[in-house]
Amino acid sequence: MARDIPDLSPLALPGADIAVRVTPRAARDRIQQEADGAIRVYVTTPPEDGKANEAVRRLLARALGLAKSRLQLVRGQTARDKVFRVQE
């Protein structure tokens, strides 16, 4: 994987909720896992019409080793703090 995308595959359990903090309009797309386990996702896409949410879903799915269709945004559609659920 790219160096800006860590391997988050251990978190890809069916039914698991994954909380992330999103920063739109970043300089580059990347995921950073903090020492306390928090996940920060940076995307270059602006937060307009759900485009940033889709970019986060795509990037997070790649880090988890899942198809993006298996990730569902369950909370935080318009907030920076979001929760994604891994579908069966």
C-alpha positions as CSV (number, residue, x, y, z in Angstrom):
1,M,0.0,0.0,0.0
2,A,1.0,3.6,-0.4
3,R,3.0,5.0,2.5
4,D,0.2,7.5,3.4
5,I,-2.4,4.7,3.8
6,P,-1.7,2.4,6.8
7,D,-2.9,-1.2,6.9
8,L,-6.1,-1.1,8.9
9,S,-7.3,-4.6,7.9
10,P,-7.4,-5.9,11.5
11,L,-10.3,-3.5,12.0
12,A,-12.3,-4.9,9.1
13,L,-14.6,-7.2,11.1
14,P,-18.2,-7.5,9.9
15,G,-20.5,-5.3,12.0
16,A,-17.6,-3.2,13.4
17,D,-18.0,0.5,13.8
18,I,-15.0,2.6,12.8
19,A,-14.9,6.2,14.1
20,V,-12.8,8.7,12.1
21,R,-12.1,12.4,12.2
22,V,-12.1,14.0,8.7
23,T,-10.2,17.0,7.4
24,P,-11.5,18.0,3.9
25,R,-9.5,20.2,1.5
26,A,-6.2,18.7,2.7
27,A,-3.0,19.0,0.7
28,R,-3.1,15.3,-0.1
29,D,-5.2,12.2,0.6
30,R,-3.9,10.2,3.6
31,I,-4.9,8.3,6.7
32,Q,-3.1,8.8,10.0
33,Q,-3.6,6.5,13.0
34,E,-2.8,8.2,16.3
35,A,-1.0,6.6,19.2
36,D,-4.3,6.3,21.1
37,G,-5.9,4.4,18.2
38,A,-7.8,7.4,16.8
39,I,-8.0,7.5,13.0
40,R,-7.7,10.8,11.1
41,V,-8.6,10.9,7.4
42,Y,-7.4,13.8,5.2
43,V,-9.0,14.2,1.7
44,T,-8.4,16.9,-0.9
45,T,-12.1,16.9,-1.8
46,P,-14.3,19.8,-0.6
47,P,-17.3,19.0,1.6
48,E,-19.9,19.7,-1.0
49,D,-22.8,17.4,-1.9
50,G,-21.3,14.4,-0.1
51,K,-18.2,14.3,-2.3
52,A,-15.8,14.4,0.7
53,N,-17.8,11.6,2.4
54,E,-17.4,9.5,-0.7
55,A,-13.7,10.2,-0.9
56,V,-13.3,9.2,2.8
57,R,-15.2,6.0,2.2
58,R,-13.1,5.1,-0.8
59,L,-9.8,5.8,1.0
60,L,-10.9,4.0,4.2
61,A,-12.0,1.0,2.2
62,R,-8.6,0.8,0.6
63,A,-6.9,0.9,4.0
64,L,-9.2,-1.8,5.3
65,G,-8.8,-4.0,2.3
66,L,-12.6,-4.0,1.6
67,A,-14.8,-3.1,-1.3
68,K,-16.2,0.4,-0.7
69,S,-19.7,-1.0,-1.0
70,R,-19.1,-2.8,2.3
71,L,-18.6,0.5,4.2
72,Q,-21.7,2.4,5.3
73,L,-21.7,5.9,6.8
74,V,-23.9,5.5,9.8
75,R,-23.3,8.8,11.7
76,G,-21.8,12.2,10.9
77,Q,-23.0,13.0,7.3
78,T,-22.3,16.7,7.8
79,A,-19.8,16.6,10.7
80,R,-16.1,16.1,10.9
81,D,-16.4,13.1,13.3
82,K,-17.9,10.2,11.4
83,V,-18.7,6.6,12.1
84,F,-18.5,3.9,9.3
85,R,-19.9,0.4,9.7
86,V,-18.4,-2.7,8.0
87,Q,-21.2,-4.6,6.3
88,E,-21.4,-8.4,6.2
